[in-house]
Amino acid sequence: MNQPASFPGPRPARIVALDTLDVRFPTSRDLDGSDAMNPDPDYSAACVTLRTDDPALCGYGFVFTIGRGNEVQTAALAALAGHVAGLSVDALVHDLGGFARRLAGDSQLRWLGPEKGVMHMAIGAVVNAAWDLAARHAGKPLWRFIAELPPEDIVAAVDFRYLSDALTPDEALQLLRAAAPERQRRIEQLLAEGYPAYTTSPGWLGYGDEKMQRLAREAVAEGFHTIKLKVGLDAADDVRRCRLAREAVGPDIAIAIDANQRWDVPDAIGWLQQLAAFDIAWIEEPTSPDDILGHAAIRRAVAPMPVSTGEHTQNRVMFKQLFQAGAVDLVQIDAARVGGVNENLAILLLAAKFGVRVFPHAGGVGLCELVQHLAMADFVAISGSKEDRAIEFVDHLHEHFVDPVVVRDGRYRAPLAPGFSAQMKPASLRDYAFPHGRAWQT
Amino acid sequence: MNQPASFPGPRPARIVALDTLDVRFPTSRDLDGSDAMNPDPDYSAACVTLRTDDPALCGYGFVFTIGRGNEVQTAALAALAGHVAGLSVDALVHDLGGFARRLAGDSQLRWLGPEKGVMHMAIGAVVNAAWDLAARHAGKPLWRFIAELPPEDIVAAVDFRYLSDALTPDEALQLLRAAAPERQRRIEQLLAEGYPAYTTSPGWLGYGDEKMQRLAREAVAEGFHTIKLKVGLDAADDVRRCRLAREAVGPDIAIAIDANQRWDVPDAIGWLQQLAAFDIAWIEEPTSPDDILGHAAIRRAVAPMPVSTGEHTQNRVMFKQLFQAGAVDLVQIDAARVGGVNENLAILLLAAKFGVRVFPHAGGVGLCELVQHLAMADFVAISGSKEDRAIEFVDHLHEHFVDPVVVRDGRYRAPLAPGFSAQMKPASLRDYAFPHGRAWQT
């Protein structure tokens, strides 16, 4: 039968459903992931799938959580269904900035943040799923999809609201244009060299000294140049662990430490002065992620020890102030905490403008898979730097992903498959669905 | 039958259930509550009831939202059920500090904030319900229950984590002890005089000029000394509305304005300079509630116009910084945004230490009912001041509450019924339950 005249080609794809799933891994049964604030996490993901009427085209996203409350996060994803139902894929992939602004700007949902916490993380996951869909549609891995967008399109993806006292659209455009001539060369370089990784695997608080030292030595043998230890439960323990780690890896390996928000400002200062002797690469999350002025005070007091935060920093407005206040020497970004790729582009542009290096947060469930794309896009199209920074790596739970990260010789290899590497394997979704999956029946 | 020896008295009450309900009022059908950021709110409440095995003893709380997403907020309340089931009422009412810390400190749920957004507001509502229960148990209105606690008990209720660089428990105790000798006199004074109110009823953006002027004159006739106008959509409109309002009320009535986060920092400064001529009592929420440094910059630029924020300020760490940075001349507190009575006590203590006046945010559903208790407790036991401040009042939706606020001659009368005035009428819960209540069937 002939196509009628009003349908000259195939019908353009539309989004027909926003599916959600509560997925949890019973990681609290061992002590992987234990730190000073999180003694027994069950690494979890509130998963979202944007389904289109083309069965071969979906977009995948998720929020990482650590167990209880993952059902609340899943409910927040479902609350966004009205924003995607019926949306044309073409319209979506050509206006990812407008899409993200519509979600973050829903005046009724905005009350639940604004732009923070459960609702904002849900928006981030749906926005990330839209970018996954767009990159799949374009047949490119997300890092390359972003890195090959015209500078004007990257600027259009960013919500500059509340940023204009620190970064204007024009400044962002100049920055992106300055990096553009070297894009193609950097893509080749990235494909050849990969992107530096650092590892937190030796440093969980639940591990004994010998296991920590063994894992630290193994990390060095595997090619990592930076390791990270969790600290903050007991000062004497931390002094001993830093000394033992330094003995294990020698003087040429960077050792970062992470207090996971354990301290008040005066406590942080006193505690860190005891650890100054071990040539600390950075102290991460010394206090509340909300305490911009507190980080600035700690940084002044413990200099030259570099201070860092960011994995729990709720949005671009907080990052802006961390930079304006000179509160940090470097920052983490997290792919599943803020309002998706768009807001992370805003943060990467701010970091580039303020000359602050980014060491992306990863681990958990799928955070490595996601954040590598953002770091690589940053290298190609924004900062132009990668050897002075590194992406966190924890070798855990990657087997559940269709396109898992590949880390070799201490470096993330650039992903080649189309999309954001966010899709989990159907068997994993089935077995770890909460509370009825097989893993939760024991 | 004789009581066995091991049960010498009546069995002590325990909490047996945490019930939740999604309640919404279709307020978007008119334009009450319209402002520059919230054009069409459906004022809503995610309600929680702590039920005990004594049918006469319950604790009531709620989170105020503006419509969509109220189901997410309700799911977050339900996620806290495990923290209350089986709890002895005696243990609860004697350790409201420990209770609030256990909820905020749940390491898995904490990931969803930390201490911000949907999960933190849910914790706040459950904590408020516990205070309601405690005050009912004691047979006192909450303001008086708090105001008659020993200073040590108030200090024990506060979580000083992340505050000690600005306020220590010892400093808080000194402050409370200094206010203690006048408590009884102030209770009598409050019962006799009431507490000043101000009204936002004339100022919604959806109202025309004549209606605004008429309502402003009526407010003055009713005894209010301060009115508030919404601004931020159109600068020329705002100049005209401020001029008309000033003409309507004369020179002796304070006019505050509220931009509901509409502006970037440079925009706020330019816009406010056009309104300086109208003797503005304060500009509320000129920009993002997260932007501490932005408020400080605006305040410096528009001085002497007082700058204010707080109704969306997520927690005590942000209030601490607003005070440390000199970012505000006064603040709003909100009874249903932060982690409950405990965190509001921390904020009131911080405000007292920094000498910042508090003008509590109210309106919405039941916010007046709640926040009056906090302001009155502050007057009696913390700041000792009330005539230099005022509680917001909007005459809307009070008919749904069992113990509604009474505002006469521009003053809140002190509530006398036991509890936190948080209980809604059963008929209202039935008719406005979403989506199956009668109000949602049309």
Interface residues (C-beta under 8 A of the other chain):
Chain A: M37 N38 P39 D40 P41 D42 T65 I66 G67 R68 G69 E71 V72 Q73 A75 A76 A79 G82 D106 S107 Q108 L109 R110 W111 L112 G113 P114 E115 K116 G117 V118 M119 H120 M121 R161 Y162 L163 S164 D165 Q261 D264 V265 P266 D267 T287 S288 P289 D290 D291 I292 L293 G294 A297 H312 Q314 N315 V317 M318 K320 Q321 Q324 A325
Chain B: M37 N38 P39 D40 P41 D42 T65 I66 G67 R68 G69 E71 V72 Q73 A75 A76 A79 G82 D106 S107 Q108 L109 R110 W111 L112 G113 P114 E115 K116 G117 V118 M119 H120 M121 R161 Y162 L163 S164 D165 Q261 D264 V265 P266 D267 T287 S288 P289 D290 D291 I292 L293 G294 A297 H312 Q314 N315 V317 M318 K320 Q321 Q324 A325
